[in-house]
């Protein structure tokens, strides 16, 4: 596919040289489109982006658990169903979330448990999106060692 676009670019550039003023405007658009696609195909990322998706930080849009499933597990009426979280698991979850401050817990649960974006959480809580990110990062740093400890226990 890349070679086809490169061939088309050569043809369009030759046509641009031999075209009159009205046709040059149309052909220049074709040339720029071909260059754009060729760059995208050769670099593997959208042209003009300074940062590819592979270099984005995980907290920008990471959902650790499926939000609806987590809501199902933690809802009060789920206790009697077979797919609900057991009391032992609930106590382990409470143990892992215990060291978090109220704000860290709110932000962490809204982001990872309910799947809200950082901007949406910021709007709901009346704080900046940067603060939301900081609270979530802080919560993650506090929770990570406890999760490893729980994994050894279970």
C-alpha positions in Angstrom: 0.0 0.0 0.0 2.9 2.4 0.8 4.4 1.9 -2.6 1.1 2.7 -4.3 0.9 6.0 -2.4 4.5 6.8 -3.3 3.8 6.1 -7.0 0.7 8.2 -6.8 2.7 11.0 -5.2 5.2 11.0 -8.0 2.5 11.1 -10.6 0.7 14.0 -8.8 3.9 16.0 -8.5 4.6 15.6 -12.2 1.0 16.6 -13.0 1.4 19.7 -10.7 4.4 20.9 -12.7 2.5 20.7 -16.0 -0.8 22.0 -14.8 -2.4 25.4 -15.1 -3.2 27.7 -12.2 -6.7 26.3 -11.5 -5.6 22.7 -11.6 -2.6 23.3 -9.4 -4.8 24.1 -6.5 -6.6 20.7 -6.7 -3.4 18.8 -7.4 -1.5 20.4 -4.5 -4.3 19.1 -2.2 -3.7 15.6 -3.6 0.1 15.9 -3.1 -0.3 17.0 0.5 -2.8 14.2 1.2 -0.4 11.7 -0.3 2.5 13.0 1.8 0.3 12.9 4.9 -0.6 9.3 4.3 2.9 8.3 3.5 4.2 9.8 6.7 1.5 8.0 8.7 2.3 4.7 7.1 6.1 5.0 7.5 6.1 6.3 11.1 3.1 4.3 12.3 1.5 7.4 14.0 -0.6 10.3 13.0 1.5 13.1 11.4 1.8 16.2 13.6 1.3 14.3 16.9 4.3 14.9 19.1 3.5 11.9 21.2 2.3 8.5 19.9 -0.3 6.5 21.7 2.3 4.0 22.9 4.1 6.8 24.9 1.0 8.1 26.6 0.9 7.7 30.3 -1.4 4.9 31.6 -3.4 7.2 33.8 -4.7 9.2 30.8 -7.3 6.7 30.0 -6.8 3.4 31.8 -9.7 1.4 33.2 -8.4 -1.4 35.3 -11.7 -3.1 35.7 -14.9 -3.1 33.7 -16.9 -0.4 35.5 -20.3 -2.1 35.3 -18.9 -5.3 36.6 -17.2 -3.5 39.6 -20.5 -1.8 40.3 -22.3 -5.2 40.2 -19.8 -6.7 42.7 -19.9 -3.8 45.2 -23.7 -3.1 45.0 -25.6 -3.9 48.2 -28.1 -6.1 46.4 -25.4 -8.2 44.8 -24.5 -10.0 48.1 -27.1 -12.7 47.6 -26.2 -13.5 43.9 -23.6 -16.1 42.9 -21.5 -13.6 40.8 -21.2 -11.1 43.7 -18.0 -10.6 45.7 -17.7 -12.7 48.8 -17.4 -11.2 52.2 -13.7 -12.2 52.4 -13.0 -10.4 49.1 -14.9 -7.4 50.2 -12.8 -7.2 53.4 -9.6 -7.5 51.3 -10.9 -4.7 49.1 -11.6 -2.5 52.2 -8.1 -3.4 53.5 -6.5 -2.2 50.2 -8.5 1.1 50.2 -8.1 1.8 53.9 -4.9 3.9 53.7 -6.4 6.3 51.2 -7.7 9.7 52.1 -11.4 10.5 51.4 -10.5 12.5 48.3 -8.0 9.9 47.0 -10.7 7.2 47.5 -13.3 9.2 45.7 -11.1 10.0 42.7 -9.8 6.4 42.5 -13.2 4.8 42.7 -14.7 7.2 40.2 -11.9 6.6 37.8 -11.3 2.9 38.1 -14.5 1.7 39.6 -17.0 3.7 37.7 -15.0 4.6 34.6 -15.3 8.4 34.6 -12.7 10.5 32.8 -10.4 12.7 34.8 -12.1 15.8 33.4 -15.6 14.5 34.4 -14.4 13.7 37.9 -12.8 17.2 38.2 -16.1 18.8 37.2 -18.2 16.7 39.6 -15.8 17.3 42.6 -15.1 20.9 41.7 -11.3 20.5 41.4 -8.9 20.7 38.6 -8.1 17.7 36.3 -4.5 17.8 37.4 -5.6 17.4 41.0 -7.6 14.4 40.0 -4.6 12.9 38.3 -2.5 13.5 41.3 -5.0 12.0 43.7 -5.3 8.9 41.5 -1.5 8.5 41.2 -1.1 8.9 44.9 -3.8 6.3 45.6 -2.2 3.9 43.1 1.2 4.3 44.9 -0.4 3.5 48.2 -2.5 0.6 47.0 0.2 -1.2 44.9 2.2 -2.6 47.8 -1.0 -3.8 49.5 -2.2 -5.5 46.4 1.0 -7.4 46.2 0.7 -8.4 49.9 -2.9 -9.5 49.3 -1.9 -11.6 46.3 0.6 -13.5 48.5 -2.1 -14.0 51.1 -4.7 -15.3 48.6 
